[in-house]
């Protein structure tokens, strides 16, 4: 069975895509577009890391409660 990749294009296909981007946005708008994309990626990564940290903190808290409950049950 072959692996199907959604964005598996290189060479001529990439040139066509780049040419279409230049036609649609113009040479002057591309840096602004790339800055916007970069800012969006940074914000996404920041939100993802915040969510991961909150999840890890919640898991630690749940483990501490579980340990405390076991200790209280033993006493």
C-alpha positions as CSV (number, residue, x, y, z in Angstrom):
1,X,0.0,0.0,0.0
2,X,1.4,3.4,-1.0
3,X,1.7,6.3,1.4
4,X,-0.5,9.2,0.4
5,X,0.8,12.6,1.4
6,X,-1.5,15.6,1.0
7,X,1.2,18.1,0.4
8,X,3.8,16.1,-1.4
9,X,4.8,18.5,-4.2
10,X,8.3,19.6,-5.3
11,X,9.9,20.8,-8.4
12,X,7.5,22.1,-11.1
13,X,4.5,22.0,-8.8
14,X,6.3,24.2,-6.2
15,X,7.2,26.7,-9.0
16,X,3.6,26.9,-10.1
17,X,2.4,27.5,-6.5
18,X,5.1,30.2,-6.0
19,X,4.2,31.9,-9.3
20,X,0.5,31.9,-8.3
21,X,1.3,33.5,-4.9
22,X,3.3,36.2,-6.6
23,X,0.5,36.9,-9.0
24,X,-2.1,37.0,-6.3
25,X,-0.3,39.0,-3.7
26,X,2.3,40.9,-5.6
27,X,6.0,41.2,-4.7
28,X,5.4,44.0,-2.1
29,X,2.8,42.1,-0.1
30,X,4.7,38.8,0.3
31,X,6.9,40.0,3.2
32,X,3.8,41.2,5.0
33,X,2.0,38.0,4.3
34,X,5.0,35.9,5.6
35,X,5.2,38.1,8.8
36,X,1.5,37.4,9.4
37,X,2.0,33.7,8.9
38,X,5.1,33.7,11.3
39,X,3.1,35.6,13.9
40,X,0.3,33.1,13.7
41,X,2.6,30.2,14.0
42,X,4.3,31.8,17.1
43,X,0.9,32.4,18.7
44,X,-0.2,28.8,18.0
45,X,3.0,27.4,19.5
46,X,2.7,29.6,22.6
47,X,-0.9,28.5,23.1
48,X,0.1,24.9,22.6
49,X,2.9,25.0,25.1
50,X,0.7,26.8,27.6
51,X,-2.0,24.1,27.2
52,X,0.6,21.3,27.5
53,X,2.0,22.9,30.7
54,X,-1.5,23.2,32.2
55,X,-2.2,19.6,31.4
56,X,1.0,18.4,33.0
57,X,0.3,20.5,36.1
58,X,-3.2,19.1,36.3
59,X,-1.9,15.5,36.0
60,X,0.7,16.2,38.8
61,X,-2.1,17.6,41.0
62,X,-4.3,14.6,40.4
63,X,-1.4,12.2,41.2
64,X,-0.7,14.2,44.5
65,X,-4.3,13.9,45.5
66,X,-4.3,10.2,44.7
67,X,-1.2,9.7,46.8
68,X,-2.7,11.7,49.7
69,X,-5.9,9.7,49.6
70,X,-3.9,6.4,49.8
71,X,-1.9,7.7,52.7
72,X,-5.1,8.8,54.5
73,X,-6.8,5.5,53.9
74,X,-3.8,3.7,55.4
75,X,-3.9,5.7,58.6
